[in-house]
Amino acid sequence: MADKRRSRAAAKSREELRRENREALERQKRRRHAVLVIGLVAVIVVAAVILSLTVFFNITAVEVDVSQSQYTAEQVRTASGVEEGDNLFLMKRAEVAEEIGHKLPYSGEVTVKRKLPSKVRIYVEDSTVANAVKYNDEYVLLNENYKVLAKVGSIDSLNELVELQNKKAAERKKAASKKKTGTKEKTTKKAEETDVSTTTTTAAGESTTAFMGDNQIAGGEDLRKATDQVCVITGVKVKSAKVGYTLEAKNGKVFETYQEIRAAMDRWGVRDITSADLTKVSDIQLTYQQRITILLGSATGLDRKAAMCAKVIEEQDKISKEQKGHIDLSIEGKAYFSEGGATTRTTTTTVIEVTEPTVPDMTGEASDSTSSTAAGGTTTVTQSAGNEDVSTTTSTTKDMADIGG
């Protein structure tokens, strides 16, 4: 009896082994099938990628919109480096836009788009001359993003170049208007450029200019003769001024300070700054519309100073748009406007109500509320810069000690 039970147990074990073997073989077949399918899919994907990079999605046309640019479509195509036959997806749009900006210095905003299946569209808008760094015997002209556009040797050449750019912009605007209304106008694309080739460098790929003599500053010219569309900067020492590239300064902190000043003034609407003297960073002086000198002092508390400056200019413009004088912002929390020998004192109390997110003062410290009293009328004005709501209360009196001085 015991032998029979052992025999049945042995037979059952053999059956189980056979079943397990069959199951193992099935699993192996399924794995081999899965590997085969994955391999085929991988081959198909690789083939598709190779075809996409070699046969499909090759660029057949580069479309260029230069309606807002002084450059021709062909100049933009050449500068882009994009050619028919290149692969649409291997093209790096940011690099193409940057290359155009370098080779065509007067280009400002450049947009590069892919248009499936095989086209590239490039939009180019001109930038304008916004700044001029006065250094040695040259003026290095910069756009609003501080890219070097050209170099000129005198204020007259600067004015000529700006006038030329304005003329080109007006012609483009007129042409666009004519095109929009469907009126055909015969135009000649003959360049009407003023001959400033002896004083201006505009060729792309110009080698970096090395400036010598850090203590030398171009002199003998009245900056008030410069166009009011450009801010002439003194005190910045040029390290590299390669046309088509951002200006590099030896005293980089000074250059950064100027950019911070312009940003603060722009936020408060004081945009017509025509000159900036940063020769002494503790005694910075600006000129507004060639008629009002702004004694900024140091660059601390820029937002408060810009707010006070905007208020003083607003009050003086109510008197006359031709009003001339000085605004002294060098004393923390106060602004003084002087015209002739009389001084009008404007004391400003600043209360900052911060909403999310908190915007710190430019100095990195919390803004203190200060107060002062003076005889005379009081005006309260509320302005905003970023996320700051700034209420300024101004009291105006004549400082009798200064009258007739």
MIVEX-136970 format. One line per 5 residues: for each residue x, y, z of N, C-alpha, C. Coordinates in pm, whole numbers, plus 50000, padded with zeros to 5 digits. Layout:
X:Y:Z:X:Y:Z:X:Y:Z  ...
END
This chain:
50083:49879:50000:50000:50000:50000:50086:50125:50000  50188:50122:50082:50280:50238:50088:50351:50258:49956  50386:50149:49887:50455:50162:49758:50364:50225:49653  50232:50189:49659:50138:50248:49563:50126:50398:49582  50120:50442:49713:50110:50587:49740:50233:50660:49689
50351:50603:49709:50474:50665:49661:50476:50673:49510  50421:50568:49445:50418:50567:49299:50327:50678:49246  50205:50694:49311:50114:50800:49267:50176:50938:49288  50246:50957:49403:50310:51087:49434:50418:51118:49333  50496:51012:49292:50602:51033:49194:50543:51069:49060
50429:50997:49022:50365:51028:48894:50311:51169:48893  50250:51214:49002:50195:51350:49012:50305:51452:49002  50417:51425:49061:50528:51519:49056:50580:51534:48915  50583:51422:48841:50628:51430:48703:50533:51512:48617  50403:51499:48646:50303:51577:48571:50320:51726:48600
50342:51755:48725:50362:51896:48762:50486:51952:48696  50590:51870:48689:50712:51916:48624:50690:51944:48478  50613:51857:48412:50585:51880:48270:50509:52011:48250  50407:52031:48338:50327:52153:48326:50414:52277:48348  50501:52269:48448:50590:52383:48475:50684:52410:48358
50731:52301:48297:50819:52316:48181:50746:52384:48065  50620:52339:48044:50542:52400:47936:50520:52550:47961  50489:52582:48087:50467:52722:48122:50595:52805:48102  50709:52748:48138:50837:52818:48121:50865:52843:47973  50834:52741:47891:50855:52758:47747:50765:52868:47691
50639:52872:47739:50547:52977:47693:50597:53116:47732  50648:53127:47855:50701:53258:47900:50817:53300:47813  50906:53204:47781:51021:53236:47695:50976:53283:47557  50872:53215:47503:50822:53256:47373:50765:53398:47378  50690:53426:47485:50633:53561:47497:50741:53666:47509
50847:53635:47585:50957:53730:47600:51025:53755:47466  51052:53643:47393:51115:53659:47262:51028:53742:47167  50898:53721:47177:50805:53796:47091:50807:53945:47129  50806:53972:47259:50808:54111:47305:50937:54181:47261  51050:54109:47277:51178:54166:47234:51177:54195:47085
51119:54102:47009:51112:54120:46864:51028:54244:46828  50913:54256:46896:50826:54371:46869:50896:54502:46905  50960:54503:47024:51032:54625:47067:51142:54659:46970  51213:54556:46926:51321:54579:46830:51269:54638:46700  51155:54583:46651:51097:54635:46527:51053:54781:46543
50990:54809:46659:50946:54948:46686:51066:55042:46690  51174:54997:46757:51295:55080:46765:51353:55106:46627  51355:55002:46545:51406:55018:46408:51321:55116:46329  51189:55108:46347:51099:55199:46276:51120:55342:46322  51134:55359:46455:51156:55495:46509:51287:55553:46458
51394:55473:46464:51524:55521:46416:51516:55556:46268  51448:55468:46192:51435:55495:46049:51357:55625:46025  51252:55645:46106:51172:55766:46091:51254:55891:46123  51336:55881:46229:51421:55995:46265:51521:56024:46156  51583:55917:46105:51683:55935:45999:51618:55997:45876
51501:55950:45841:51431:56005:45726:51392:56151:45750  51350:56180:45875:51313:56318:45908:51431:56412:45895  51549:56361:45929:51668:56446:45927:51736:56448:45791  51697:56358:45704:51767:56352:45575:51674:56373:45456  51552:56325:45468:51461:56332:45354:51345:56427:45382
51277:56406:45495:51161:56487:45529:51204:56611:45607  51115:56714:45613:51132:56836:45692:51260:56911:45658  51306:56900:45537:51416:56985:45493:51361:57121:45451  51434:57224:45484:51387:57360:45457:51385:57387:45307  51270:57431:45259:51257:57464:45117:51247:57614:45093
51219:57693:45199:51206:57838:45181:51229:57909:45314  51295:58023:45307:51315:58110:45424:51241:58240:45396  51128:58258:45463:51046:58377:45444:51087:58484:45545  51106:58606:45497:51156:58714:45582:51062:58833:45576  51025:58886:45692:50944:59007:45702:51034:59120:45751
51063:59216:45662:51150:59328:45696:51073:59460:45686  50942:59454:45703:50861:59575:45694:50894:59674:45804  50953:59625:45915:50991:59712:46026:51143:59722:46040  51213:59693:45930:51359:59693:45936:51418:59767:45817  51536:59824:45837:51606:59892:45728:51685:59794:45642
51696:59668:45688:51770:59569:45614:51681:59501:45511  51743:59449:45405:51669:59376:45303:51650:59231:45347  51554:59165:45280:51528:59025:45311:51651:58939:45283  51722:58972:45178:51841:58895:45143:51950:58912:45249  51965:59032:45302:52064:59054:45409:52030:58970:45531
51902:58963:45564:51859:58885:45680:51884:58736:45656  51849:58689:45535:51873:58547:45505:52020:58512:45517  52105:58597:45462:52249:58571:45467:52299:58571:45610  52254:58668:45689:52299:58677:45828:52250:58560:45912  52134:58507:45880:52077:58397:45960:52159:58269:45949
52222:58249:45832:52296:58125:45811:52208:58007:45777  52075:58028:45769:51982:57921:45735:51977:57907:45583  51992:57784:45535:51993:57760:45392:51890:57654:45355  51844:57660:45232:51754:57557:45182:51827:57422:45184  51755:57323:45230:51815:57191:45243:51853:57159:45387
51867:57261:45472:51892:57236:45614:51768:57172:45676  51790:57097:45784:51677:57034:45849:51604:57132:45939  51472:57129:45933:51391:57224:46006:51405:57208:46156  51419:57085:46203:51422:57060:46347:51562:57069:46406  51662:57058:46322:51799:57075:46373:51836:57222:46385
51758:57309:46321:51783:57453:46330:51751:57502:46472  51846:57574:46533:51827:57629:46667:51784:57775:46653  51658:57800:46680:51600:57932:46655:51667:58044:46734  51698:58017:46860:51762:58122:46943:51898:58160:46887  51972:58061:46841:52104:58090:46785:52094:58166:46654
51992:58134:46574:51972:58206:46448:51939:58352:46476  51849:58377:46572:51812:58514:46606:51932:58592:46660  52013:58526:46743:52131:58592:46799:52232:58626:46689  52248:58536:46594:52342:58560:46485:52299:58679:46399  52170:58688:46374:52119:58803:46299:52145:58932:46375
52122:58929:46507:52145:59047:46589:52290:59092:46588  52383:58998:46581:52525:59032:46578:52566:59089:46442  52521:59025:46335:52566:59063:46202:52495:59186:46146  52373:59208:46192:52296:59326:46150:52271:59410:46274  52365:59497:46308:52362:59564:46440:52236:59646:46468
52175:59705:46367:52057:59787:46393:51930:59706:46412  51941:59574:46398:51824:59491:46426:51799:59487:46576  51672:59491:46610:51636:59486:46752:51573:59352:46784  51440:59347:46781:51371:59220:46809:51372:59132:46685  51420:59011:46702:51426:58914:46592:51349:58789:46636
51252:58748:46555:51171:58630:46585:51188:58528:46474  51220:58404:46512:51238:58296:46416:51135:58187:46446  51056:58151:46344:50951:58051:46363:50964:57939:46259  50922:57818:46299:50914:57706:46206:50771:57698:46151  50761:57677:46024:50631:57658:45961:50632:57523:45890
50566:57425:45954:50566:57289:45898:50496:57288:45763  50546:57204:45669:50650:57103:45695:50791:57148:45661  50809:57264:45594:50944:57289:45542:50982:57436:45528  50918:57524:45604:50948:57667:45588:50995:57729:45720  51074:57836:45704:51119:57915:45819:51074:58059:45796
51019:58120:45900:50979:58259:45892:51060:58342:45992  51113:58453:45943:51196:58541:46027:51137:58682:46023  51113:58737:46141:51063:58874:46155:51171:58959:46220  51201:59072:46160:51307:59159:46211:51253:59301:46229  51276:59357:46347:51241:59496:46373:51368:59572:46409
51376:59696:46365:51493:59777:46397:51492:59821:46543  51610:59841:46597:51623:59908:46726:51665:60052:46697  51667:60134:46799:51702:60274:46781:51823:60310:46868  51888:60418:46834:51999:60467:46915:51939:60531:47041  51968:60474:47157:51911:60524:47282:52017:60581:47375
52141:60535:47362:52249:60578:47452:52376:60600:47371  52460:60688:47423:52591:60712:47361:52693:60726:47472  52788:60633:47478:52892:60640:47579:53005:60729:47526  53030:60836:47596:53134:60931:47557:53266:60883:47615  53360:60848:47526:53486:60792:47573:53598:60824:47476
53707:60877:47528:53819:60921:47445:53768:61015:47335  53800:60986:47213:53760:61074:47103:53642:61018:47025  53565:60929:47087:53453:60868:47017:53328:60866:47104  53217:60846:47037:53090:60818:47104:53045:60681:47057  53032:60589:47153:52987:60454:47121:52836:60452:47135
52766:60425:47026:52621:60432:47023:52559:60297:47058  52463:60299:47149:52399:60177:47199:52249:60185:47179  52186:60068:47163:52041:60067:47159:51985:60055:47300  51854:60035:47312:51791:60030:47443:51837:59911:47526  51892:59808:47462:51944:59692:47534:52097:59695:47546
52155:59811:47515:52299:59837:47531:52385:59757:47435  52329:59722:47321:52408:59662:47214:52474:59774:47133  52598:59753:47094:52672:59854:47018:52618:59858:46876  52575:59976:46833:52523:59994:46697:52628:60054:46605  52705:60148:46655:52804:60217:46571:52892:60300:46662
52992:60364:46600:53080:60457:46671:53095:60581:46586  53084:60696:46649:53100:60822:46575:53202:60908:46648  53254:61007:46577:53361:61088:46634:53319:61224:46683  53190:61260:46669:53148:61393:46713:52999:61395:46738  52953:61499:46807:52811:61518:46831:52737:61537:46699
52799:61610:46607:52734:61632:46477:52709:61501:46405  52808:61411:46407:52791:61280:46344:52683:61198:46414  52678:61209:46547:52574:61141:46624:52437:61190:46579  52420:61322:46571:52292:61378:46531:52255:61337:46388  52353:61335:46300:52328:61296:46161:52280:61151:46153
52346:61064:46230:52309:60923:46226:52168:60902:46281  52135:60968:46391:52000:60955:46448:51896:61010:46351  51929:61123:46288:51837:61180:46189:51815:61083:46073  51923:61017:46030:51913:60920:45922:51824:60804:45962  51841:60753:46084:51758:60643:46131:51612:60684:46140
51585:60806:46186:51448:60856:46193:51387:60864:46054  51467:60908:45958:51419:60921:45820:51383:60784:45763  51467:60686:45788:51439:60551:45740:51312:60495:45804  51295:60521:45933:51176:60473:46003:51050:60540:45945  51059:60669:45918:50945:60741:45860:50910:60686:45722
51012:60654:45643:50989:60599:45509:50922:60462:45518  50965:60380:45614:50904:60248:45630:50758:60262:45672  50733:60355:45762:50595:60377:45810:50506:60424:45696  50559:60514:45615:50484:60565:45501:50456:60454:45401  50557:60372:45372:50541:60261:45278:50438:60161:45329
50443:60132:45460:50347:60038:45518:50205:60093:45510  50192:60224:45530:50060:60287:45521:50006:60281:45379  50093:60306:45282:50052:60299:45142:50009:60158:45104  50086:60061:45153:50055:59921:45122:49924:59879:45184  49898:59930:45305:49777:59893:45376:49653:59947:45306
49663:60067:45250:49549:60127:45182:49539:60083:45037  49635:60003:44992:49631:59951:44858:49678:60048:44753  49740:60159:44792:49790:60257:44698:49928:60218:44653  49948:60216:44523:50078:60183:44469:50164:60307:44462  50281:60295:44509:50373:60408:44508:50505:60364:44449
50552:60441:44354:50681:60411:44294:50790:60463:44386  50870:60373:44433:50978:60411:44523:51109:60359:44470  51212:60431:44496:51345:60385:44463:51414:60351:44592  51478:60235:44593:51544:60190:44714:51689:60231:44717  51712:60343:44649:51847:60396:44651:51877:60445:44792
51991:60407:44844:52027:60447:44980:52049:60597:44984  51979:60663:45079:51995:60806:45096:52077:60833:45221  52172:60749:45244:52249:60758:45366:52344:60876:45364  52344:60950:45473:52440:61058:45489:52579:60997:45500  52674:61059:45439:52809:61003:45438:52875:61025:45573
52862:60923:45658:52929:60929:45788:53029:60815:45799  53070:60763:45685:53158:60646:45686:53292:60675:45749  53332:60802:45748:53462:60834:45806:53456:60840:45957  53334:60850:46012:53322:60861:46156:53240:60748:46217  53175:60667:46133:53088:60563:46184:53134:60426:46138
53132:60331:46229:53165:60194:46194:53038:60112:46206  52988:60059:46096:52863:59982:46099:52880:59842:46044  52995:59807:45996:53015:59675:45935:53005:59565:46039  52939:59459:46004:52927:59346:46096:53060:59276:46109  53081:59219:46226:53202:59142:46248:53325:59227:46271
53305:59353:46308:53421:59440:46333:53498:59387:46454  53629:59395:46446:53711:59348:46557:53696:59442:46675  53718:59387:46795:53705:59466:46917:53802:59582:46916  53749:59698:46953:53833:59817:46958:53894:59829:47097  54023:59845:47103:54092:59865:47231:54109:60014:47255
54054:60063:47365:54064:60204:47397:54180:60227:47492  54253:60330:47468:54370:60361:47550:54346:60492:47624  54415:60507:47734:54409:60633:47808:54281:60645:47888  54271:60575:48002:54149:60573:48080:54106:60710:48130  54199:60800:48145:54167:60931:48200:54126:61032:48094
54130:60989:47968:54095:61082:47862:53947:61072:47830  53884:61188:47821:53744:61195:47784:53731:61297:47673  53650:61265:47572:53633:61359:47462:53585:61493:47517  53647:61597:47476:53612:61728:47529:53590:61829:47419  53555:61949:47458:53541:62058:47364:53406:62063:47294
53312:61974:47328:53182:61975:47263:53072:61999:47366  52973:62075:47327:52860:62105:47413:52757:61993:47398  52739:61915:47505:52647:61802:47498:52503:61847:47477  52475:61975:47503:52340:62024:47482:52304:62028:47334  52406:62015:47247:52380:62012:47104:52339:61873:47057
52354:61775:47144:52317:61638:47106:52166:61626:47098  52119:61539:47011:51976:61515:46999:51917:61471:47132  51794:61513:47159:51732:61476:47286:51675:61335:47284  51697:61261:47175:51652:61122:47168:51756:61026:47227  51874:61077:47256:51985:60992:47301:52038:61045:47434
52068:60953:47525:52132:60990:47651:52283:60973:47636  52357:61082:47652:52503:61079:47643:52560:61049:47782  52637:60941:47791:52687:60893:47920:52835:60924:47932  52877:60981:48043:53018:60998:48073:53050:60926:48203  53173:60880:48215:53216:60810:48336:53226:60661:48319
53179:60607:48208:53189:60463:48180:53313:60438:48095  53401:60352:48141:53525:60320:48068:53505:60195:47983  53526:60210:47855:53496:60101:47762:53607:59997:47759  53568:59872:47773:53662:59761:47758:53652:59702:47619  53530:59678:47573:53507:59622:47440:53382:59685:47382
53395:59734:47258:53281:59794:47189:53270:59733:47050  53239:59606:47045:53227:59536:46918:53087:59555:46863  53080:59609:46742:52951:59638:46680:52868:59510:46672  52744:59518:46718:52654:59403:46716:52652:59324:46846  52738:59363:46940:52747:59293:47069:52726:59392:47183
52687:59339:47300:52666:59423:47417:52797:59489:47460  52789:59616:47496:52907:59690:47542:52964:59626:47668  53095:59613:47674:53162:59567:47794:53239:59685:47853  53221:59707:47982:53286:59820:48048:53393:59772:48145  53502:59847:48153:53607:59816:48251:53553:59836:48392
53481:59944:48412:53418:59969:48542:53272:59924:48533  53256:59792:48531:53125:59732:48510:53021:59776:48610  53059:59798:48735:52964:59840:48837:52904:59977:48804  52986:60065:48748:52937:60197:48709:52834:60185:48598  52863:60100:48501:52772:60079:48390:52640:60018:48440
52650:59923:48533:52530:59865:48592:52450:59969:48668  52520:60060:48735:52451:60167:48808:52370:60254:48713  52429:60286:48598:52355:60365:48500:52228:60292:48456  52239:60162:48430:52123:60086:48386:52015:60083:48493  52056:60074:48620:51960:60075:48729:51892:60212:48740
51969:60318:48719:51911:60453:48724:51807:60469:48614  51842:60428:48492:51747:60441:48381:51621:60360:48406  51637:60240:48462:51521:60155:48489:51429:60221:48592  51487:60279:48698:51407:60345:48800:51336:60468:48744  51409:60549:48667:51349:60668:48609:51237:60631:48510
51258:60526:48432:51156:60482:48338:51030:60437:48410  51047:60368:48522:50930:60321:48597:50842:60437:48642  50905:60552:48670:50830:60668:48717:50805:60770:48607  50828:60730:48483:50791:60816:48372:50889:60925:48338  51009:60924:48398:51111:61025:48367:51200:60964:48258
51156:60970:48135:51223:60897:48028:51312:60986:47942  51296:61114:47949:51371:61203:47859:51504:61246:47921  51582:61148:47968:51714:61178:48021:51810:61193:47903  51872:61310:47891:51957:61338:47774:52106:61330:47805  52144:61326:47932:52285:61304:47964:52295:61249:48106
52401:61172:48129:52425:61113:48261:52575:61117:48288  52612:61183:48396:52753:61194:48434:52777:61108:48556  52848:60996:48537:52879:60904:48646:53029:60905:48675  53095:61017:48646:53237:61028:48675:53263:61005:48823  53174:61055:48909:53179:61030:49052:53048:60963:49091
53055:60838:49135:52932:60765:49167:52866:60817:49293  52937:60898:49369:52876:60959:49487:52811:61093:49453  52832:61140:49331:52778:61268:49288:52731:61256:49143  52628:61174:49123:52578:61147:48988:52488:61262:48944  52505:61304:48821:52424:61413:48767:52359:61369:48636
52230:61400:48624:52154:61370:48504:52101:61500:48445  52064:61494:48319:51998:61608:48255:51868:61561:48196  51761:61637:48222:51629:61604:48171:51591:61703:48062  51563:61651:47944:51519:61732:47829:51611:61851:47802  51735:61837:47827:51834:61942:47802:51802:62072:47877
51716:62064:47981:51677:62188:48047:51678:62182:48200  51675:62061:48256:51675:62049:48402:51787:61954:48444  51875:62002:48531:51983:61919:48585:51934:61849:48710  51955:61718:48717:51913:61639:48833:52037:61599:48910  52051:61650:49031:52164:61615:49118:52122:61494:49200
52158:61377:49154:52110:61254:49215:52185:61217:49341  52311:61261:49353:52394:61215:49463:52439:61073:49435  52424:60984:49533:52459:60843:49512:52340:60769:49452  52361:60640:49423:52254:60561:49360:52168:60487:49461  52176:60524:49588:52092:60460:49690:51951:60517:49684
51853:60433:49720:51714:60478:49723:51663:60527:49590  51699:60456:49481:51668:60506:49347:51519:60523:49323  51438:60429:49368:51294:60440:49342:51233:60562:49410  51274:60588:49535:51222:60707:49605:51266:60834:49534  51392:60837:49495:51443:60956:49427:51374:60977:49293
51352:60868:49221:51284:60880:49092:51140:60929:49110  51073:60880:49215:50937:60923:49242:50932:61073:49273  51025:61119:49356:51029:61261:49389:51064:61345:49267  51155:61296:49188:51197:61367:49067:51077:61384:48973  51000:61277:48955:50883:61282:48868:50782:61384:48919
50764:61390:49051:50669:61485:49110:50714:61629:49090  50841:61655:49112:50893:61790:49094:50879:61835:48948  50915:61746:48856:50903:61780:48714:50758:61808:48677  50667:61727:48730:50525:61747:48703:50480:61886:48752  50523:61923:48872:50484:62053:48926:50545:62167:48845
50670:62153:48803:50735:62259:48726:50676:62270:48586  50636:62158:48528:50575:62162:48395:50440:62232:48397  50373:62230:48512:50249:62305:48524:50274:62455:48512  50393:62497:48556:50430:62639:48546:50469:62671:48403  50558:62588:48346:50602:62608:48209:50672:62483:48159
50641:62443:48036:50708:62329:47974:50853:62362:47939  50888:62490:47946:51024:62534:47917:51103:62564:48045  51045:62530:48158:51109:62561:48286:51248:62500:48295  51344:62578:48341:51481:62532:48355:51525:62545:48501  51622:62462:48540:51671:62471:48676:51742:62345:48719
51747:62326:48853:51814:62210:48911:51721:62140:49009  51723:62008:49008:51655:61929:49111:51762:61859:49193  51766:61889:49321:51866:61828:49410:51801:61716:49488  51841:61593:49461:51789:61473:49529:51895:61408:49617  52004:61479:49639:52118:61419:49709:52092:61401:49858
51993:61472:49913:51959:61457:50054:51845:61356:50066  51864:61252:50143:51768:61143:50154:51629:61194:50192  51529:61156:50112:51391:61189:50143:51349:61329:50107  51435:61408:50042:51401:61546:50011:51439:61580:49868  51368:61677:49815:51398:61725:49680:51391:61876:49680
51489:61940:49619:51493:62085:49609:51499:62124:49462  51410:62213:49421:51418:62266:49285:51461:62411:49291  51560:62445:49213:51608:62583:49210:51603:62638:49069  51551:62758:49058:51548:62829:48931:51610:62966:48954  51716:62995:48886:51784:63121:48909:51840:63126:49050
51810:63234:49125:51864:63247:49260:51771:63202:49367  51643:63177:49331:51545:63138:49433:51534:62986:49439  51513:62932:49558:51503:62788:49577:51365:62752:49626  51301:62663:49557:51173:62610:49602:51201:62478:49670  51157:62469:49794:51187:62349:49872:51068:62255:49868
51091:62132:49828:50987:62030:49825:51030:61917:49918  50959:61902:50029:50989:61796:50124:50889:61685:50104  50936:61564:50087:50849:61453:50050:50842:61350:50161  50722:61317:50202:50699:61208:50296:50657:61087:50216  50728:60977:50231:50703:60857:50151:50645:60747:50238
50526:60700:50202:50464:60588:50271:50447:60476:50169  50507:60363:50195:50503:60252:50099:50410:60144:50150  50304:60119:50074:50211:60011:50105:50243:59896:50011  50297:59789:50064:50346:59680:49981:50241:59572:49970  50210:59531:49847:50124:59417:49823:50211:59302:49774
50156:59182:49775:50238:59066:49735:50279:59078:49590  50400:59039:49550:50510:59007:49642:50576:59131:49694  50644:59119:49808:50711:59233:49868:50825:59281:49779  50827:59409:49752:50933:59468:49671:51024:59549:49762  51147:59505:49786:51237:59580:49873:51286:59706:49806
51335:59797:49889:51397:59918:49836:51526:59881:49764  51571:59966:49670:51691:59937:49591:51814:59917:49678  51811:59975:49800:51927:59962:49889:51926:59829:49962  51811:59756:49952:51802:59629:50023:51750:59646:50164  51714:59772:50205:51664:59797:50338:51517:59835:50329
51446:59818:50439:51306:59857:50440:51297:60008:50431  51192:60057:50364:51175:60200:50347:51119:60260:50475  51181:60367:50523:51135:60436:50642:51039:60547:50603  50940:60572:50686:50851:60684:50663:50909:60806:50732  50925:60914:50658:50979:61036:50714:50876:61145:50700
50882:61243:50784:50785:61353:50777:50856:61483:50801  50799:61589:50748:50852:61722:50768:50739:61820:50749  50753:61936:50807:50649:62037:50795:50709:62165:50744  50627:62237:50671:50670:62366:50620:50546:62447:50592  50560:62579:50601:50448:62666:50574:50417:62663:50426
50290:62679:50395:50254:62683:50254:50154:62573:50221  50118:62562:50094:50018:62466:50050:50073:62324:50052  49981:62228:50061:50020:62087:50064:49944:62011:49956  50014:61926:49884:49954:61846:49778:49989:61700:49800  49891:61612:49790:49916:61469:49806:49897:61399:49673
49996:61318:49635:49992:61249:49507:50022:61102:49530  49950:61015:49466:49975:60871:49475:50020:60819:49341  50137:60751:49340:50190:60691:49218:50226:60548:49251  50259:60472:49149:50295:60332:49173:50415:60295:49091  50503:60212:49152:50620:60160:49080:50624:60011:49107
50598:59931:49005:50597:59787:49026:50481:59750:49115  50511:59689:49232:50409:59650:49327:50403:59746:49445  50465:59864:49434:50465:59960:49542:50360:60067:49515  50278:60096:49616:50190:60212:49611:50255:60318:49698  50297:60427:49637:50373:60529:49708:50292:60657:49717
50262:60698:49837:50194:60825:49855:50297:60930:49892  50301:61040:49821:50396:61146:49850:50322:61273:49883  50355:61332:49994:50297:61459:50034:50403:61566:50021  50378:61668:49944:50477:61771:49921:50431:61904:49977  50521:61973:50042:50494:62107:50094:50594:62201:50030
50548:62312:49977:50633:62403:49904:50641:62540:49972  50763:62584:49997:50785:62718:50052:50906:62778:49986  50923:62906:49997:51046:62971:49954:51145:62973:50068  51264:62930:50039:51372:62936:50136:51428:63077:50130  51391:63157:50228:51423:63301:50224:51573:63324:50223
51650:63228:50273:51795:63247:50276:51855:63243:50136  51782:63182:50041:51835:63166:49907:51784:63273:49810  51682:63345:49847:51624:63443:49755:51724:63553:49727  51744:63575:49600:51835:63682:49560:51980:63645:49568  52008:63517:49599:52145:63473:49611:52211:63453:49477
END
